[in-house]
Amino acid sequence: MSASKLTDRISLESIQEVVDLFPYGKWQVAGVATGSFLAYKLAVLLKLWFIDPQFSPLKDVPGPDSYENILLGDFRKIFDSPPSSVYKGLFDKYGHTISYRGVFLCRNLCTKDPKAVAHVLNHAYDFPKPPHIRSFLERMFGKGLLVAEGLDHKRQRKILNPCFGPAYIRELTPIFYDKAFELRDIWVRQIEEGRLESKEIDVFVWLARATLDIIGLSGFDYAFETLSQGETDELVRAFMDLFAPMQSPPTLAFLADIIPLLRIIPTERAKVIARSTAVMARVGGRLVREKRAAVLAAASGADAVEKESVAGRDLLSVLIKANMATDIKDSERMNDAEVIGQIYTLLIAGHETTSTTLTWLLYDLAHPENQRVQAKLREELRSVTSDRPTMDELNVPPYLDAVVRENLRLNSALDVTPRCAGQDTSIPVSTPYIDKNGVERMEISVGAGEEIVIPISLINRDKEIWGEDADEFKPERWLEGNTHPKSSEIPGVFSSLLTFFGGPRACIGYRFALAEMKILIFALLRDIAVELPDPVPEIENKSFIITRPAIMQADGSVKSMMPLRLKVLRSE
């Protein structure tokens, strides 16, 4: 059983209820009750620490017997590096399916076996997020689709589906183009104002601003104006603070969702989360109230609110209309907290993941060995006759499509994703493994609450699936005649990739992200070339939910950034 499930059975509030029954000697009773509570918690942790791992069905799965820390297992080692690099070392040593020790020495499973991964993804509601991960995400991002599980997830997704259909995405493309060309003009101006042939520019910051402006307008008809004014908006600052890179893992923040008593410790990270989430809840609540009032005002005079009625084409307006539609049962409607939670979901899906993925694309294209890819892509983009092609027209150029797919394969915004078994279960595998007793196994036995890590980046780069050149940036692998039969075993919602996940929890906004990426690439790379700066800084992958590029600063801190040298190219 997971740590958080056990330790949440008794709360301080329940002890207070018992204490209040005693009018005399309340403090004595309180002392005994609190001591009993702490003793219970300690007993639970000791059980988790020393007893449960010995009876876990994962104890016989191949993997290291040692661990880094008696309290945290290998948690810090995995978080300090990109998790995929640690898991790759374990896979190389022990095979496709491995177990290791996590927090409180609980046994965790990690597998890249396609059949096992497909089983977990296709039975997503039997394998929810671990409770402590869900609690952590809910504290940061509310009760939206990102956090919801089971029936709540089905209910929310049913209402949200109309917001992300192809027809709505097409209506939003003018916003994508406006901001993409605004960013291009800013870069061109910065280069030409200095009368320079090229200039070093932090593309991460500017792509983040462009995608923030895009999701602000298309998501909630909210003008962040970060391209023109910087991060002055309070909602932007709050959101950016949540994703600020850290030199070391937020160990206490994670442990606090397993042991809630730890939340009383005022860490700097806890203060940032509290500050940012308060701002996001306040501003998000205001946006929802304003949108609901606008929908009702526009629908006044009508007998009912229908999904396709009234104006307001931003995603939040469409969501509120869908949530108020007469064909939705009252029991299926989202409450205000859930609607506000979708704002956070939109910010993550429509901004953070896209800007980070595009940043890594420019970094790859900037390398000397990929200048030919950049030139070929530019030639194709310049062959498009319209300055603002429709999405149907922009989906035609084959090399652009191949570059986008290859970028998504190599540069998933999520490195790994954790799940847990909702009950004792068995997971089938396509490649048998030999357990620690020398027995060949065709399935993995997992106990209720035990964690299962899906290594997204490693599967997207697996040489057994993509070939010996899997680590290379090679768009040609997606062109006609280049097939990868084994990739069909991966249940990704897009192009046999796990970048947008798969199964019932596949990314609902993947069409939005694809349109946004293609338009930004089209607008920027027709007239601008990217090269590595000189000297080339050491770029680290820092993972805190999203894998961002980061550079160590002189004072020892880390900063999310990607300096590249940009050059303006005029069409002949």
KELUM-353735 format. One record per residue (C-alpha): residue in three letters; x, y, z. Coordinates in steps of 0.05 Angstrom, whole numbers. Example, Ala and Ser with C-alpha at 12.3 -4.5 7.8 and 13.67 -1.06 7.14 Angstrom:
<recs>
{ALA, {246, -90, 156}},
{SER, {273, -21, 143}},
</recs>
This chain:
<recs>
{MET, {0, 0, 0}},
{SER, {25, 70, -17}},
{ALA, {53, 115, 38}},
{SER, {2, 170, 28}},
{LYS, {-58, 124, 33}},
{LEU, {-35, 96, 99}},
{THR, {-14, 160, 132}},
{ASP, {-77, 198, 113}},
{ARG, {-125, 152, 149}},
{ILE, {-119, 191, 214}},
{SER, {-116, 267, 212}},
{LEU, {-103, 320, 264}},
{GLU, {-175, 343, 252}},
{SER, {-203, 275, 273}},
{ILE, {-161, 278, 336}},
{GLN, {-188, 347, 352}},
{GLU, {-259, 320, 346}},
{VAL, {-243, 268, 400}},
{VAL, {-209, 319, 444}},
{ASP, {-269, 365, 442}},
{LEU, {-312, 310, 474}},
{PHE, {-275, 320, 540}},
{PRO, {-292, 384, 578}},
{TYR, {-241, 370, 632}},
{GLY, {-169, 355, 624}},
{LYS, {-171, 375, 551}},
{TRP, {-96, 391, 548}},
{GLN, {-79, 324, 579}},
{VAL, {-123, 288, 530}},
{ALA, {-95, 330, 474}},
{GLY, {-24, 310, 494}},
{VAL, {-41, 236, 496}},
{ALA, {-80, 240, 430}},
{THR, {-25, 278, 395}},
{GLY, {28, 230, 421}},
{SER, {-15, 171, 398}},
{PHE, {-23, 204, 330}},
{LEU, {51, 214, 321}},
{ALA, {66, 143, 346}},
{TYR, {15, 116, 296}},
{LYS, {47, 156, 240}},
{LEU, {116, 130, 260}},
{ALA, {91, 59, 262}},
{VAL, {62, 66, 192}},
{LEU, {127, 94, 166}},
{LEU, {167, 39, 199}},
{LYS, {120, -12, 167}},
{LEU, {130, 21, 100}},
{TRP, {204, 27, 111}},
{PHE, {223, -43, 135}},
{ILE, {165, -91, 126}},
{ASP, {126, -77, 63}},
{PRO, {186, -78, 16}},
{GLN, {203, -149, 39}},
{PHE, {134, -174, 18}},
{SER, {127, -133, -46}},
{PRO, {116, -174, -110}},
{LEU, {168, -128, -142}},
{LYS, {223, -153, -97}},
{ASP, {241, -207, -148}},
{VAL, {240, -161, -208}},
{PRO, {311, -147, -233}},
{GLY, {343, -85, -206}},
{PRO, {395, -59, -156}},
{ASP, {393, -85, -85}},
{SER, {428, -22, -60}},
{TYR, {400, 48, -54}},
{GLU, {428, 117, -43}},
{ASN, {391, 140, 20}},
{ILE, {356, 101, 75}},
{LEU, {298, 151, 76}},
{LEU, {292, 172, 3}},
{GLY, {318, 111, -33}},
{ASP, {342, 133, -101}},
{PHE, {294, 192, -106}},
{ARG, {347, 247, -104}},
{LYS, {393, 211, -152}},
{ILE, {337, 205, -203}},
{PHE, {314, 277, -194}},
{ASP, {383, 308, -194}},
{SER, {395, 282, -265}},
{PRO, {344, 277, -321}},
{PRO, {307, 215, -295}},
{SER, {314, 181, -363}},
{SER, {390, 180, -357}},
{VAL, {386, 141, -291}},
{TYR, {334, 93, -318}},
{LYS, {375, 82, -381}},
{GLY, {433, 59, -339}},
{LEU, {388, 11, -302}},
{PHE, {358, -16, -367}},
{ASP, {427, -26, -397}},
{LYS, {447, -67, -336}},
{TYR, {383, -105, -317}},
{GLY, {339, -107, -379}},
{HIS, {272, -77, -403}},
{THR, {237, -83, -336}},
{ILE, {269, -62, -270}},
{SER, {252, -46, -198}},
{TYR, {286, 2, -151}},
{ARG, {275, 35, -83}},
{GLY, {237, 100, -79}},
{VAL, {217, 144, -20}},
{PHE, {214, 105, 46}},
{LEU, {247, 48, 7}},
{CYS, {181, 29, -26}},
{ARG, {194, -13, -87}},
{ASN, {179, 21, -154}},
{LEU, {173, -9, -223}},
{CYS, {200, 21, -287}},
{THR, {190, -13, -354}},
{LYS, {200, 5, -427}},
{ASP, {167, -60, -452}},
{PRO, {117, -37, -505}},
{LYS, {63, -88, -485}},
{ALA, {68, -69, -412}},
{VAL, {66, 6, -428}},
{ALA, {6, -4, -474}},
{HIS, {-30, -43, -419}},
{VAL, {-20, 12, -368}},
{LEU, {-40, 68, -416}},
{ASN, {-101, 32, -444}},
{HIS, {-125, 16, -373}},
{ALA, {-110, 85, -347}},
{TYR, {-165, 87, -295}},
{ASP, {-136, 24, -263}},
{PHE, {-68, 58, -260}},
{PRO, {-79, 129, -233}},
{LYS, {-26, 178, -212}},
{PRO, {4, 161, -144}},
{PRO, {-36, 196, -89}},
{HIS, {23, 239, -65}},
{ILE, {37, 261, -137}},
{ARG, {-36, 278, -147}},
{SER, {-38, 316, -81}},
{PHE, {24, 355, -101}},
{LEU, {-4, 373, -169}},
{GLU, {-71, 392, -140}},
{ARG, {-39, 440, -91}},
{MET, {-4, 473, -150}},
{PHE, {-55, 468, -207}},
{GLY, {-123, 457, -176}},
{LYS, {-175, 405, -194}},
{GLY, {-172, 407, -270}},
{LEU, {-163, 353, -322}},
{LEU, {-89, 347, -307}},
{VAL, {-104, 322, -236}},
{ALA, {-172, 288, -243}},
{GLU, {-177, 212, -242}},
{GLY, {-230, 160, -256}},
{LEU, {-302, 184, -264}},
{ASP, {-281, 256, -250}},
{HIS, {-233, 253, -309}},
{LYS, {-285, 222, -355}},
{ARG, {-336, 275, -336}},
{GLN, {-288, 333, -346}},
{ARG, {-261, 306, -411}},
{LYS, {-331, 297, -439}},
{ILE, {-345, 371, -428}},
{LEU, {-276, 394, -452}},
{ASN, {-275, 353, -517}},
{PRO, {-312, 406, -559}},
{CYS, {-260, 458, -540}},
{PHE, {-204, 420, -576}},
{GLY, {-238, 396, -639}},
{PRO, {-206, 413, -707}},
{ALA, {-260, 466, -723}},
{TYR, {-244, 507, -660}},
{ILE, {-169, 501, -671}},
{ARG, {-177, 530, -741}},
{GLU, {-214, 590, -713}},
{LEU, {-156, 604, -666}},
{THR, {-101, 604, -719}},
{PRO, {-104, 680, -732}},
{ILE, {-82, 690, -660}},
{PHE, {-24, 640, -671}},
{TYR, {-1, 678, -733}},
{ASP, {-7, 747, -701}},
{LYS, {38, 728, -643}},
{ALA, {86, 687, -685}},
{PHE, {99, 745, -732}},
{GLU, {103, 793, -674}},
{LEU, {159, 750, -645}},
{ARG, {194, 746, -713}},
{ASP, {192, 822, -720}},
{ILE, {221, 831, -650}},
{TRP, {280, 785, -666}},
{VAL, {292, 819, -733}},
{ARG, {290, 888, -700}},
{GLN, {338, 867, -644}},
{ILE, {388, 843, -696}},
{GLU, {382, 900, -745}},
{GLU, {380, 957, -693}},
{GLY, {451, 939, -674}},
{ARG, {471, 935, -747}},
{LEU, {496, 865, -733}},
{GLU, {502, 806, -779}},
{SER, {476, 763, -722}},
{LYS, {459, 769, -649}},
{GLU, {457, 723, -589}},
{ILE, {386, 719, -562}},
{ASP, {354, 678, -507}},
{VAL, {303, 641, -549}},
{PHE, {273, 605, -490}},
{VAL, {248, 669, -458}},
{TRP, {219, 696, -522}},
{LEU, {185, 631, -542}},
{ALA, {155, 627, -473}},
{ARG, {127, 698, -481}},
{ALA, {98, 683, -549}},
{THR, {63, 620, -526}},
{LEU, {38, 655, -463}},
{ASP, {7, 710, -505}},
{ILE, {-23, 658, -551}},
{ILE, {-56, 617, -496}},
{GLY, {-78, 680, -460}},
{LEU, {-118, 704, -521}},
{SER, {-140, 637, -548}},
{GLY, {-152, 605, -480}},
{PHE, {-188, 660, -442}},
{ASP, {-188, 723, -486}},
{TYR, {-137, 752, -437}},
{ALA, {-82, 797, -462}},
{PHE, {-17, 780, -425}},
{GLU, {23, 823, -474}},
{THR, {89, 792, -451}},
{LEU, {120, 800, -520}},
{SER, {112, 876, -515}},
{GLN, {114, 887, -439}},
{GLY, {151, 828, -409}},
{GLU, {127, 787, -349}},
{THR, {89, 845, -316}},
{ASP, {21, 810, -309}},
{GLU, {11, 780, -240}},
{LEU, {-18, 715, -268}},
{VAL, {43, 707, -313}},
{ARG, {91, 719, -255}},
{ALA, {55, 670, -211}},
{PHE, {55, 616, -264}},
{MET, {128, 627, -282}},
{ASP, {148, 623, -209}},
{LEU, {117, 554, -203}},
{PHE, {162, 529, -259}},
{ALA, {226, 563, -237}},
{PRO, {284, 514, -241}},
{MET, {316, 488, -177}},
{GLN, {387, 468, -165}},
{SER, {365, 411, -121}},
{PRO, {300, 371, -118}},
{PRO, {242, 397, -76}},
{THR, {248, 337, -30}},
{LEU, {209, 367, 28}},
{ALA, {153, 390, -19}},
{PHE, {144, 319, -44}},
{LEU, {149, 288, 26}},
{ALA, {97, 337, 52}},
{ASP, {45, 303, 8}},
{ILE, {63, 237, 41}},
{ILE, {69, 265, 111}},
{PRO, {23, 326, 115}},
{LEU, {53, 348, 181}},
{LEU, {115, 370, 143}},
{ARG, {75, 425, 110}},
{ILE, {83, 467, 173}},
{ILE, {157, 475, 156}},
{PRO, {161, 543, 120}},
{THR, {209, 525, 62}},
{GLU, {222, 576, 8}},
{ARG, {191, 530, -44}},
{ALA, {128, 522, -1}},
{LYS, {122, 598, 3}},
{VAL, {129, 605, -72}},
{ILE, {75, 553, -84}},
{ALA, {28, 585, -34}},
{ARG, {39, 654, -63}},
{SER, {31, 633, -135}},
{THR, {-30, 589, -125}},
{ALA, {-65, 644, -86}},
{VAL, {-56, 692, -144}},
{MET, {-76, 640, -196}},
{ALA, {-139, 622, -157}},
{ARG, {-159, 695, -149}},
{VAL, {-147, 715, -221}},
{GLY, {-175, 649, -248}},
{GLY, {-238, 658, -207}},
{ARG, {-247, 728, -235}},
{LEU, {-238, 703, -306}},
{VAL, {-290, 648, -297}},
{ARG, {-341, 696, -267}},
{GLU, {-331, 746, -323}},
{LYS, {-337, 692, -377}},
{ARG, {-399, 662, -346}},
{ALA, {-431, 731, -342}},
{ALA, {-414, 744, -415}},
{VAL, {-442, 677, -437}},
{LEU, {-507, 690, -399}},
{ALA, {-513, 761, -425}},
{ALA, {-503, 738, -497}},
{ALA, {-553, 683, -488}},
{SER, {-606, 727, -456}},
{GLY, {-673, 721, -490}},
{ALA, {-659, 649, -508}},
{ASP, {-695, 593, -472}},
{ALA, {-631, 554, -460}},
{VAL, {-556, 556, -470}},
{GLU, {-533, 511, -526}},
{LYS, {-462, 489, -541}},
{GLU, {-459, 526, -607}},
{SER, {-497, 588, -585}},
{VAL, {-471, 657, -566}},
{ALA, {-406, 691, -584}},
{GLY, {-339, 683, -550}},
{ARG, {-293, 634, -585}},
{ASP, {-237, 629, -533}},
{LEU, {-230, 560, -502}},
{LEU, {-254, 582, -433}},
{SER, {-318, 611, -463}},
{VAL, {-329, 547, -503}},
{LEU, {-318, 507, -439}},
{ILE, {-368, 548, -399}},
{LYS, {-420, 543, -454}},
{ALA, {-410, 467, -457}},
{ASN, {-415, 462, -381}},
{MET, {-481, 501, -381}},
{ALA, {-512, 464, -440}},
{THR, {-580, 433, -429}},
{ASP, {-558, 363, -451}},
{ILE, {-509, 359, -392}},
{LYS, {-537, 329, -329}},
{ASP, {-529, 371, -266}},
{SER, {-488, 315, -235}},
{GLU, {-439, 317, -294}},
{ARG, {-426, 392, -293}},
{MET, {-360, 419, -269}},
{ASN, {-360, 461, -206}},
{ASP, {-323, 527, -203}},
{ALA, {-260, 496, -174}},
{GLU, {-256, 447, -232}},
{VAL, {-269, 502, -284}},
{ILE, {-214, 545, -253}},
{GLY, {-169, 483, -254}},
{GLN, {-176, 481, -329}},
{ILE, {-142, 549, -334}},
{TYR, {-79, 518, -304}},
{THR, {-86, 459, -351}},
{LEU, {-90, 506, -411}},
{LEU, {-30, 545, -387}},
{ILE, {12, 482, -381}},
{ALA, {-12, 448, -445}},
{GLY, {-16, 510, -489}},
{HIS, {45, 547, -464}},
{GLU, {97, 512, -422}},
{THR, {103, 447, -461}},
{THR, {101, 480, -529}},
{SER, {152, 534, -515}},
{THR, {200, 484, -483}},
{THR, {194, 435, -540}},
{LEU, {205, 489, -593}},
{THR, {266, 515, -554}},
{TRP, {298, 446, -559}},
{LEU, {281, 444, -633}},
{LEU, {319, 509, -646}},
{TYR, {377, 482, -605}},
{ASP, {379, 419, -648}},
{LEU, {374, 458, -713}},
{ALA, {430, 505, -690}},
{HIS, {482, 449, -688}},
{PRO, {531, 449, -747}},
{GLU, {511, 378, -768}},
{ASN, {438, 400, -773}},
{GLN, {448, 463, -815}},
{ARG, {429, 423, -877}},
{VAL, {363, 404, -843}},
{GLN, {350, 477, -827}},
{ALA, {365, 498, -899}},
{LYS, {320, 444, -929}},
{LEU, {264, 463, -881}},
{ARG, {272, 537, -899}},
{GLU, {269, 522, -973}},
{GLU, {204, 484, -964}},
{LEU, {173, 539, -920}},
{ARG, {191, 592, -972}},
{SER, {157, 551, -1026}},
{VAL, {90, 563, -991}},
{THR, {59, 620, -1029}},
{SER, {14, 648, -974}},
{ASP, {41, 687, -915}},
{ARG, {-15, 658, -872}},
{PRO, {-31, 589, -899}},
{THR, {-91, 552, -870}},
{MET, {-77, 493, -825}},
{ASP, {-97, 447, -882}},
{GLU, {-45, 481, -926}},
{LEU, {8, 480, -871}},
{ASN, {-3, 405, -861}},
{VAL, {18, 392, -934}},
{PRO, {94, 407, -932}},
{PRO, {124, 338, -917}},
{TYR, {191, 361, -889}},
{LEU, {158, 410, -840}},
{ASP, {115, 353, -815}},
{ALA, {176, 307, -810}},
{VAL, {215, 360, -770}},
{VAL, {157, 369, -722}},
{ARG, {149, 294, -711}},
{GLU, {224, 284, -701}},
{ASN, {226, 342, -652}},
{LEU, {169, 312, -612}},
{ARG, {204, 245, -612}},
{LEU, {270, 272, -587}},
{ASN, {246, 328, -542}},
{SER, {186, 306, -501}},
{ALA, {168, 360, -450}},
{LEU, {155, 304, -399}},
{ASP, {214, 259, -386}},
{VAL, {176, 206, -346}},
{THR, {106, 198, -318}},
{PRO, {89, 159, -254}},
{ARG, {28, 115, -244}},
{CYS, {8, 67, -190}},
{ALA, {-32, 2, -187}},
{GLY, {-103, 14, -162}},
{GLN, {-104, -59, -137}},
{ASP, {-62, -121, -138}},
{THR, {-52, -136, -212}},
{SER, {-9, -167, -266}},
{ILE, {19, -130, -326}},
{PRO, {36, -171, -389}},
{VAL, {103, -161, -424}},
{SER, {125, -175, -496}},
{THR, {197, -191, -477}},
{PRO, {203, -242, -420}},
{TYR, {250, -225, -363}},
{ILE, {288, -269, -315}},
{ASP, {271, -253, -242}},
{LYS, {320, -255, -185}},
{ASN, {303, -328, -173}},
{GLY, {322, -348, -244}},
{VAL, {250, -357, -266}},
{GLU, {228, -332, -335}},
{ARG, {167, -286, -328}},
{MET, {116, -262, -381}},
{GLU, {80, -215, -333}},
{ILE, {97, -168, -276}},
{SER, {60, -176, -210}},
{VAL, {48, -109, -178}},
{GLY, {18, -95, -109}},
{ALA, {-37, -44, -96}},
{GLY, {-8, 25, -90}},
{GLU, {60, 7, -119}},
{GLU, {87, 58, -168}},
{ILE, {99, 45, -242}},
{VAL, {144, 95, -279}},
{ILE, {135, 102, -355}},
{PRO, {200, 129, -385}},
{ILE, {171, 172, -441}},
{SER, {237, 199, -467}},
{LEU, {272, 132, -467}},
{ILE, {216, 97, -505}},
{ASN, {215, 154, -556}},
{ARG, {291, 142, -566}},
{ASP, {292, 66, -559}},
{LYS, {340, 37, -610}},
{GLU, {301, -28, -612}},
{ILE, {242, 13, -638}},
{TRP, {273, 69, -678}},
{GLY, {339, 39, -701}},
{GLU, {412, 50, -683}},
{ASP, {407, 124, -702}},
{ALA, {351, 135, -651}},
{ASP, {391, 189, -614}},
{GLU, {403, 229, -677}},
{PHE, {359, 287, -702}},
{LYS, {337, 256, -768}},
{PRO, {271, 281, -798}},
{GLU, {281, 235, -858}},
{ARG, {260, 176, -815}},
{TRP, {188, 202, -822}},
{LEU, {187, 210, -897}},
{GLU, {155, 159, -944}},
{GLY, {194, 94, -948}},
{ASN, {224, 101, -878}},
{THR, {182, 57, -833}},
{HIS, {191, 31, -762}},
{PRO, {146, -30, -753}},
{LYS, {159, -36, -679}},
{SER, {135, 35, -666}},
{SER, {63, 12, -679}},
{GLU, {67, -25, -613}},
{ILE, {70, 42, -576}},
{PRO, {-1, 67, -562}},
{GLY, {13, 141, -570}},
{VAL, {-45, 185, -593}},
{PHE, {1, 217, -645}},
{SER, {50, 183, -691}},
{SER, {67, 124, -644}},
{LEU, {100, 173, -596}},
{LEU, {89, 179, -521}},
{THR, {100, 254, -522}},
{PHE, {25, 266, -522}},
{PHE, {14, 202, -482}},
{GLY, {-41, 152, -503}},
{GLY, {-103, 116, -481}},
{PRO, {-160, 151, -443}},
{ARG, {-111, 201, -414}},
{ALA, {-79, 222, -480}},
{CYS, {-66, 296, -486}},
{ILE, {-133, 329, -503}},
{GLY, {-98, 390, -533}},
{TYR, {-48, 356, -580}},
{ARG, {-80, 386, -643}},
{PHE, {-75, 455, -611}},
{ALA, {-1, 443, -596}},
{LEU, {14, 417, -666}},
{ALA, {-19, 478, -699}},
{GLU, {17, 525, -653}},
{MET, {85, 493, -666}},
{LYS, {78, 491, -741}},
{ILE, {56, 564, -746}},
{LEU, {113, 588, -701}},
{ILE, {164, 548, -742}},
{PHE, {134, 575, -807}},
{ALA, {136, 647, -784}},
{LEU, {205, 645, -752}},
{LEU, {249, 601, -794}},
{ARG, {232, 627, -864}},
{ASP, {272, 690, -850}},
{ILE, {316, 674, -790}},
{ALA, {374, 624, -785}},
{VAL, {396, 595, -718}},
{GLU, {467, 577, -698}},
{LEU, {502, 557, -634}},
{PRO, {535, 615, -596}},
{ASP, {610, 619, -587}},
{PRO, {629, 596, -536}},
{VAL, {574, 544, -528}},
{PRO, {549, 544, -455}},
{GLU, {536, 480, -417}},
{ILE, {461, 468, -424}},
{GLU, {430, 424, -370}},
{ASN, {363, 389, -371}},
{LYS, {327, 410, -308}},
{SER, {263, 372, -295}},
{PHE, {208, 399, -250}},
{ILE, {145, 372, -282}},
{ILE, {170, 399, -349}},
{THR, {241, 387, -375}},
{ARG, {271, 456, -386}},
{PRO, {339, 479, -411}},
{ALA, {379, 511, -356}},
{ILE, {448, 543, -347}},
{MET, {486, 546, -281}},
{GLN, {498, 619, -261}},
{ALA, {560, 648, -227}},
{ASP, {525, 650, -160}},
{GLY, {509, 575, -163}},
{SER, {436, 584, -182}},
{VAL, {405, 556, -245}},
{LYS, {366, 596, -296}},
{SER, {320, 571, -351}},
{MET, {350, 598, -415}},
{MET, {374, 580, -485}},
{PRO, {421, 631, -517}},
{LEU, {428, 620, -592}},
{ARG, {457, 663, -647}},
{LEU, {404, 688, -695}},
{LYS, {416, 716, -765}},
{VAL, {366, 750, -812}},
{LEU, {361, 720, -881}},
{ARG, {327, 760, -935}},
{SER, {289, 724, -990}},
{GLU, {320, 731, -1058}},
</recs>
